[in-house]
Amino acid sequence: MRPASVSSSSHASFPRFWGKSGALRVSSELACVEVKRVCYRPPGTQHSLLNDVSLSLPLKSFGLVFGRSGSGKTTLLQILAGLSTPTSGSICVQHYGDDGSPKQPPETLLPERVGIVFQFPERYFLADTILEEVTFGWPRQKADFSTREQLASNLQYAFSAVGLHTISLEENPQSLSGGFKRRLALAIQLVQKPAVLLLDEPLAGLDWKARADVLKLLKHLKKELTILAVSHDLKELSALVDVSWRMEMGGILKEERLPV
Ligand SMILES: Nc1ncnc2c1ncn2[C@@H]1O[C@H](COP(=O)(O)OP(=O)(O)OP(=O)(O)O)[C@@H](O)[C@H]1O
């Protein structure tokens, strides 16, 4: 899937590899997360939830998948995060040269390089302190000391990135405001320094102030990260979106401009 051949007519005024200013991104480092012809049928069922899904998302851009409830949006994120295995198809990172041709064989996108923030992440907070919450999934064996050390050094970066650096790590996560709980959920993922961040309904359940807060934060994170979100909040997210797709019932994905 070469980027030069995939800009759809629905995005004609904003071709995939042109910045919003209209300036062509001149970079020999152009790379995309690519989902190629992914199908998914849960084990033991006859019903396919994803049908021949393909997409190409340039690194450090913001992609949005929208569509009706039950169409398969969350299923796609779960596959990208490595939580479910596709029945067929592949997920990789492809680098391109200036002429638009692939520079080297595609790299498999390893689940360790993908962070996912589920819908209503605060419902899954378990710990009594922010520190325990963030370190909950860290490896605990003696042999993992250097990994823990690395994660600890990432922690400061992650908390600064989401604007939580002034909050005490001893605070109870449940005492945070709605917007700050979402920041914490994002920080837990950022500590792992993911290449790709997946967000399932990042604004759901937040009041107007927290929504504005999270939008501002995503705008900031987009400068450094490749983000793929699933959402019904199209209008609010539209300013962030570089490329969008509609998921149709039956797990059929089509590139389409946001209907806002
Ligand atoms: N393990 C599974 N086995 C069978 N069906 C499943 C399984 N997981 C999800 N489904 C079904 O797959 C369909 C797609 O679900 P999914 O959660 O991906 O939709 P969605 O587009 O994210 O919906 P929403 O916008 O409501 O979150 C739904 O009909 C759901 O009931």
The ligand as a Tripos MOL2 file, in Angstrom:
@<TRIPOS>MOLECULE
LIG
   31    33     1     0     0
SMALL
NO_CHARGES

@<TRIPOS>ATOM
      1 N1        -15.4480  -11.9480   21.3050 N.pl3     1 LIG1
      2 C1        -16.5490  -11.6590   20.6030 C.ar      1 LIG1
      3 N2        -17.2960  -12.6500   20.0930 N.ar      1 LIG1
      4 C2        -18.3890  -12.3910   19.3520 C.ar      1 LIG1
      5 N3        -18.8340  -11.1360   19.0890 N.ar      1 LIG1
      6 C3        -18.1250  -10.1160   19.5870 C.ar      1 LIG1
      7 C4        -16.9600  -10.3170   20.3630 C.ar      1 LIG1
      8 N4        -16.4610   -9.0820   20.6990 N.ar      1 LIG1
      9 C5        -17.3050   -8.1630   20.1690 C.ar      1 LIG1
     10 N5        -18.3070   -8.7810   19.5120 N.ar      1 LIG1
     11 C6        -19.3790   -8.1250   18.7290 C.3       1 LIG1
     12 O1        -18.7240   -7.4940   17.6600 O.3       1 LIG1
     13 C7        -19.4100   -6.3230   17.2580 C.3       1 LIG1
     14 C8        -18.4440   -5.1740   17.2050 C.3       1 LIG1
     15 O2        -18.0980   -4.7850   18.5380 O.3       1 LIG1
     16 P1        -17.1910   -3.5090   18.8400 P.3       1 LIG1
     17 O3        -17.1470   -3.3510   20.3290 O.co2     1 LIG1
     18 O4        -15.9080   -3.6510   18.1310 O.co2     1 LIG1
     19 O5        -18.0520   -2.3410   18.1900 O.3       1 LIG1
     20 P2        -17.8580   -0.7670   18.2710 P.3       1 LIG1
     21 O6        -17.9950   -0.2520   16.8860 O.co2     1 LIG1
     22 O7        -16.6080   -0.4420   19.0060 O.co2     1 LIG1
     23 O8        -19.1150   -0.3170   19.1210 O.3       1 LIG1
     24 P3        -19.2920    0.9360   20.1400 P.3       1 LIG1
     25 O9        -19.2800    2.1980   19.3080 O.co2     1 LIG1
     26 O10       -20.6390    0.6930   20.7630 O.co2     1 LIG1
     27 O11       -18.1850    0.8550   21.1420 O.co2     1 LIG1
     28 C9        -20.5400   -6.1500   18.2550 C.3       1 LIG1
     29 O12       -21.7200   -6.6440   17.6750 O.3       1 LIG1
     30 C10       -20.1060   -7.0080   19.4280 C.3       1 LIG1
     31 O13       -21.2240   -7.4970   20.1390 O.3       1 LIG1
@<TRIPOS>BOND
     1     1     2 1
     2     2     3 ar
     3     2     7 ar
     4     3     4 ar
     5     4     5 ar
     6     5     6 ar
     7     6     7 ar
     8     6    10 ar
     9     7     8 ar
    10     8     9 ar
    11     9    10 ar
    12    10    11 1
    13    11    12 1
    14    11    30 1
    15    12    13 1
    16    13    14 1
    17    13    28 1
    18    14    15 1
    19    15    16 1
    20    16    17 2
    21    16    18 1
    22    16    19 1
    23    19    20 1
    24    20    21 2
    25    20    22 1
    26    20    23 1
    27    23    24 1
    28    24    25 2
    29    24    26 1
    30    24    27 1
    31    28    29 1
    32    28    30 1
    33    30    31 1
@<TRIPOS>SUBSTRUCTURE
     1 LIG1         1 GROUP 0 **** ****
